[in-house]
Amino acid sequence: MVEKIYVTYNEVHKLCQKSADTILNEFKPNLMIAIGGGGYVPARILRSFLKKPGNPNIPIQAIGLSLYESLGTDDEVEAPGTKVTRTQWLDLSSLEMANLIGKNVLIVDEVDDTRTTLEYAVRELEKDVEQATQKLGRSGEKTTFSIFVLHNKDKAKKGALPQDLMAGGKYIAAQTVGDVWINYPWEATDIDEHDRLAAEAAKAKTSA
């Protein structure tokens, strides 16, 4: 049976808070892209901690990617699929893509599991930004991507990220966990039950 852990909204908030200084110092992002649906809440919480006095909030844009599929044996448990599906993307013909050119772009997701989704997001965004850069004649402006996830699963990855991103301090995971199934609060249909299970797990861990 797959081991499950339950993460509360408070824990998500604190994971974003503890990572904010590193993100500001290392990444200096001026735009965020949240991968839906798991990256939406962390990106919004993170934005509050990244705001500097006197400066506007960092804009958040959204893309939607789907990789997980049902195992068929348990309605609550899904397994990583083999193909990334776009459910929402930035419009190449609009200002959405032009706004990325020359920016430090922070990609936000909830979990780095197989790394397949993150690999796809970085690869496709880099490709689309390059196309927009050439189209608009802005080749002198460098766009830099970095990544923030709440959790990185300590496991063999199917996907790969650019070496300059990984080696250049542009990847941060707030917490590294084992290969477990993580239940996030925004997935819960009964938040009280979710929090109860989280509290039970925390109590059991303390008394172990």
C-alpha positions in Angstrom: 0.0 0.0 0.0 1.2 3.5 -0.8 2.2 5.5 2.2 0.2 8.8 2.5 1.0 12.0 4.2 -1.3 14.9 4.9 -0.1 18.5 4.5 -2.1 21.3 6.1 -2.5 24.9 4.8 -0.4 26.1 7.7 2.4 23.8 6.7 2.2 25.0 3.1 2.3 28.6 4.4 5.4 28.0 6.5 7.2 26.1 3.7 6.7 29.1 1.4 7.8 31.5 4.2 11.0 29.7 5.0 12.0 29.5 1.3 11.2 33.2 0.5 14.6 34.7 1.5 16.5 32.2 -0.6 14.3 32.8 -3.6 14.7 36.5 -3.3 18.5 36.4 -2.8 19.2 33.6 -5.4 16.5 34.0 -8.0 15.4 37.6 -7.8 12.2 36.8 -9.7 10.1 39.5 -11.3 7.4 37.1 -12.6 6.0 33.8 -11.5 4.4 31.0 -13.5 2.2 28.7 -11.5 1.6 25.1 -12.8 -2.0 24.2 -12.3 -3.6 23.0 -10.3 -1.0 22.3 -7.5 1.1 25.4 -8.0 -1.7 28.0 -7.7 -1.9 28.2 -3.9 1.8 28.1 -3.2 2.4 30.8 -5.8 -0.1 33.1 -4.2 1.2 32.5 -0.7 4.8 32.9 -1.9 4.0 36.2 -3.6 3.1 37.8 -0.2 6.6 36.9 1.2 8.4 38.0 -2.0 6.9 41.5 -2.0 9.4 44.2 -1.2 8.2 47.4 0.5 7.4 50.1 -2.1 7.4 47.6 -5.0 4.4 46.1 -6.7 3.4 42.5 -6.3 5.2 40.0 -8.5 2.7 39.1 -11.3 1.5 35.5 -11.5 0.7 33.8 -14.8 -0.7 30.3 -15.0 -0.2 27.2 -17.1 -2.1 23.9 -16.8 -0.3 20.6 -17.2 -1.7 17.1 -16.4 0.4 14.0 -15.9 -1.3 12.0 -13.2 -3.7 9.2 -13.9 -5.9 7.0 -11.7 -4.5 3.7 -10.6 -8.0 2.2 -10.9 -7.9 0.5 -7.5 -8.3 3.5 -5.2 -10.2 6.6 -6.1 -8.0 8.7 -3.9 -4.6 7.5 -5.3 -3.2 8.4 -8.6 0.0 7.4 -10.3 2.3 9.4 -12.6 1.3 9.0 -16.2 3.6 8.8 -19.2 2.4 11.8 -21.2 2.1 15.5 -20.2 -1.1 17.1 -21.4 -1.5 20.8 -21.8 -4.8 22.0 -20.3 -3.8 25.7 -20.2 -0.9 27.6 -21.8 0.3 31.1 -22.5 -0.8 32.7 -25.7 2.1 33.1 -28.1 0.3 35.8 -30.0 -0.4 37.9 -27.0 1.5 40.0 -24.4 1.6 37.0 -22.1 4.6 35.5 -23.9 6.2 38.9 -24.6 6.1 39.7 -20.9 8.4 36.8 -20.2 11.3 38.1 -22.4 14.2 39.5 -20.3 12.6 38.4 -17.0 13.7 36.2 -14.1 10.8 33.7 -14.2 10.0 31.5 -11.2 8.1 28.4 -12.1 6.0 27.1 -9.1 4.6 23.7 -8.5 3.6 21.7 -5.5 5.7 18.6 -5.9 8.7 17.3 -7.9 7.7 13.7 -8.3 9.0 12.1 -11.5 10.2 15.5 -12.8 8.4 14.9 -16.1 6.0 17.8 -15.7 8.8 20.3 -14.7 11.0 19.1 -17.6 8.1 19.7 -20.0 7.3 23.1 -18.6 10.9 24.4 -18.7 11.6 23.0 -22.2 8.4 24.3 -23.8 8.5 27.7 -22.1 12.2 28.2 -23.2 11.2 27.2 -26.7 8.2 29.6 -26.8 10.1 32.5 -25.3 12.9 32.0 -27.9 10.3 32.1 -30.7 8.7 35.3 -29.2 12.2 36.8 -28.8 13.1 36.3 -32.4 9.7 37.4 -33.6 9.9 40.7 -31.7 13.6 41.3 -32.4 14.6 41.3 -28.7 17.4 38.8 -28.9 19.6 40.9 -26.5 17.3 40.3 -23.6 18.0 37.2 -21.5 15.2 35.2 -19.9 16.2 33.1 -16.9 14.0 30.3 -15.4 14.1 29.0 -11.9 11.9 26.5 -10.0 10.3 26.3 -6.6 8.4 23.3 -5.3 7.0 22.6 -1.9 8.2 19.0 -1.9 10.8 17.0 -3.8 10.5 13.3 -3.7 13.8 11.5 -3.1 13.6 9.0 -5.9 14.9 8.3 -9.4 13.5 10.9 -11.8 12.2 10.2 -15.3 12.5 13.8 -16.4 15.6 16.0 -16.5 16.1 19.7 -16.0 18.8 21.9 -17.7 22.2 21.5 -16.1 22.6 25.3 -15.8 19.4 25.5 -13.8 20.2 22.7 -11.4 23.9 23.6 -11.0 23.3 27.4 -10.9 21.2 27.5 -7.7 18.0 28.0 -9.6 16.1 25.0 -8.1 14.7 25.0 -4.6 12.5 22.5 -2.8 11.2 23.6 0.5 11.3 20.0 1.8 12.5 16.7 0.6 10.4 13.6 1.4 10.4 9.9 0.5 8.5 8.4 -2.3 5.1 8.9 -0.6 1.7 10.0 -1.7 1.2 13.6 -0.6 -2.3 14.8 0.2 -2.5 18.6 -0.2 -5.3 20.5 1.5 -6.7 22.0 -1.7 -7.4 18.4 -2.9 -9.6 17.7 0.2 -13.3 17.6 0.0 -13.5 17.5 3.8 -10.9 19.8 5.2 -11.7 19.0 8.9 -11.1 15.3 8.2 -7.9 16.1 6.3 -6.6 18.2 9.2 -7.6 15.4 11.7 -5.6 12.9 9.7 -2.6 15.3 9.5 -2.8 15.8 13.3 -3.0 12.0 13.9 0.1 11.4 11.8 2.0 14.2 13.5 1.1 12.7 16.9 2.1 9.2 15.9 5.4 10.5 14.6 6.1 12.3 17.8 5.4 9.4 20.0 7.3 6.9 17.8 
